[in-house]
Amino acid sequence: MHELGIMIQVVKTVEKFAMENGITKIDTLVLQIGELSSVIPRYIQACYPAAVDGTLLEDTKLEIKIIPGNCRCFKCNKIFNYIKNQGECPECGSRDFELLSGREFMIKEIVAC
């Protein structure tokens, strides 16, 4: 489970940001995770307590926002969800597309008290 390592790096990044900006208490950490990324949201949620134990983020809430895996068909320009449509354009049936979103993993927001 590589999610623990990822979360430890996120915690270090947020702590550094907090220190540089004089933030002493954080209420909520909001992450954006693409539904096509290699990061599994439920594993992030599960390892979060271990990653924040003994850190500035120890008493924070974690919110995860899922970014849909959207594509644009090269043949007809239809925007569609890759997972719902199993990689096939629902308009023309083409499998020739450009991935627009869904592979992201970002710190979206740090809510300080």
Disulfide bonds with the S-S distance in Angstrom:
none
